[in-house]
């Protein structure tokens, strides 16, 4: 394999919790590790694995990791991992029990890595089963870092065909809830369905009409009206948390690999 092909077959992650979670979930995908002296204690099990499996690692200066990651927010570590094909919606649905309560997200056009990462962090904390996205391969290293391990616990599933995806979700017993600024039901007015897909759109464009029209219900987060809407990651956290409260989400643990599991990140 040429060096270019090898790079294309890998993804480089950075951030302490993101890298530790990736190793915990898929150690066989690890291809190379770079870290600073300060991170040696936290990554001792990873270094032991590298020695046992003859995987290359280097202790380098922070400037070298910044060059490798093209980011100043690397937290002193970078991992090269084998790039995985994202799961399909069929895979996700096949893993659910027939009458099992489950929450999915449909993030249409949410591409800002800070928003996407923060949403995945909240999703992992409350046991969301998957996030449907326009392009799962576009989940960037920055989004992985902000997710603090949540991207390993909540798979991103491609969902390009709106009509086909909606039909499949309805056949699996899910109701779709579009989030709206005005109108609709207040989040706390009625119980949420046990099988629910929350539809969230990009902050500037919102949800496309083709998707909103297929929703079974519309949800609004009540507030003072002093601002038009919430940041999408904050809105997602409130919606997910309410569904989790109603379903008793604490009984289902996913281990997102984060030391501090508070959610929310502004653009």
Buried (B, 14 or more C-beta within 10 A) or exposed (E): EEEEEEEEEBBBBBBBBBBBBBBBBEBEBBBBBBBBEEBEEBBEEBBEBBEEEEBEBEEBEBEBBBBBBEBEEBBBBBBBBEEEEBBBBEEBBEEBEEEEBBBBBBBBBBBBBBBBBBBBBBBBBBBBBBBBBBEBEEBBBBBBBBBBBBBBBBBBBBBEEBEEBBEBBBEBBBBBBBBBEEEBBEBEEEEBBBBBBBBBBBBEEBBBEEBBEBBBBBBBBEEEEEEEBBBBBBBBBBBBBBBBEBBEBEEBEBEBBBEEBEBBBEE
